[in-house]
Amino acid sequence: MTLIKSISGIRGTIGGSTEESLNPVDAAKFSAAYAKWILANDENNNRKVVLGRDARVSGGWLSQIVSGTLQAMGVDVVDLGLSTTPTVELATELEHAAGGIILTASHNPANWNALKLLNSKGEFISAEAMGEILADAEKDAYDFADYKQTGQVSYDDTYIDKHIQMILDLDLVDVEAIKAKNFNVVIDCVNSTGGIAVPKLLTALGVNHVEKLYCEPNGRFPHNPEPLPENITEISRTLENGNYHLGIIVDPDVDRLALVTEDGSPFGEEYTLVAVSDYVLSKKLGNTVSNMSSTRALRDVTEKHGGQYTASAVGEVNVVKMMKETNAVIGGEGNGGVILPELHYGRDALVGIALFLSKLANFNGSANMLRQSYPNYHISKNKIELTPEIDVDLILEKMEEKYANQPVNTLDGVKIEFDKEWVHLRKSNTEPIIRIYSESETEQTAEHLAQKIISDIKEIIQFKAE
């Protein structure tokens, strides 16, 4: 697998030749280039970077290489060890560090790993900064520090506890109501760092009983770690056969949250943010943001509470930028990513859990009843594979022209709205494909809309070929 370099970081599979994988050589190069960028943009002049990792088997040696390279560049390292992405983001800000690195490939399988890079605010670096870092890594354009300026490393494993305390201190988190409900929950932490953080959080929130599935942080994922319905069958069966109120699933770095209702049916990743936003907006009036490929249900809930919904380009950094521009009180992505600015500008499954349990504790009914209280939409996800000579930008331009009489958003590809239905077309950054997301009130109509758009695209391709 070719190394993938994008705004989300540098990621790849482990093992194989240097051209095919994320390897020690690449890890050192990109760490050095990032350190150069850090030193040039270190406003506090403290030359400090926070480092943390999920529990992947490759994380140990990768962490040593990244830490050693940063020190060789003259950067001090605060090593959190096994941690979560949102915890590293918070620690970067609390440490007044110049940046942070999370070693995680998020929802990718266990043979993947990655370097996710943060700025001094604990937020993902910009596309411009990433471009600069990638260029320097490619050219080996960095100088290592004199031995007298070698960076130092310190270790701090207290930040998950600090993170949890900050969540408990939020006025929005109703600990007393959660305790009073005597919740019994099942959790699946895919044998990564959620196995450390989630039980601690639930205990602190006063949850009555926690049934643990795969909470040993050994990096040996028992199933595909992306929390999609087809990958969470065991926790669903456990809920079906037991007396539980809720199932909780997090991905390996704990920035995505999926939920399962008491009868074993998925709550729906898209609806994690919807339910949490409904709760937040019931407590404080404000605006919301999600990316353009997320469910319309968030817009419906936002407008019900008198707020304004805005769609951003796909990608967490774009969601955060739009949230700041619109002064949103809650936002995130439809993949179960909850961003609460009051805590920090990053997807955070831990605060998502606390807010959802607060909502459920104050709701007169079960998790399944809560899900049924929201508008019911279905998203269909498709793609068209293209030959290299096809001009994707031209196709998107033609689709915009074809549907000019409909509301069209070109912030990220082309999104076309049809009353309460929509379709979003965007080109992949890594493959010669067009991704097609469509949403409607039934699965059949969402798929029908997608097929209609695919047919339109094929007509454009055929016409251009002739």
Secondary structure, DSSP 4 states (H G I P E B T S, - for coil): -PPEEETTEEEEESSS-TTTS--HHHHHHHHHHHHHHHHHS-TT---EEEEEE-S-TTHHHHHHHHHHHHHHTT-EEEEEEE--HHHHHHHHHHTT-SEEEEE--TTS-TTEEEEEEE-TTSSBPPHHHHHHHHHHHHHT---PPPGGG---EEE---HHHHHHHHHHT-TT--HHHHHHHT-EEEEE-TTSTHHHHHHHHHHHHT-SEEEEES---SS--SS-SS--GGG-HHHHHHHHHS--SEEEEE-TTS--EEEE-TTS-B--HHHHHHHHHHHHHHHS--EEEEETTS-THHHHHHHHTT--EEEE-SSHHHHHHHHHHHTEEEEEETTTEEE-TTT-SS--HHHHHHHHHHHHHTSSS-HHHHHHTS---EEEEEEEE--TTS-HHHHHHHHHHHTTTS-EE-SSSEEEEETTEEEEEEE-SSSSEEEEEEEESSHHHHHHHHHHHHHHHHHHHHHHH-
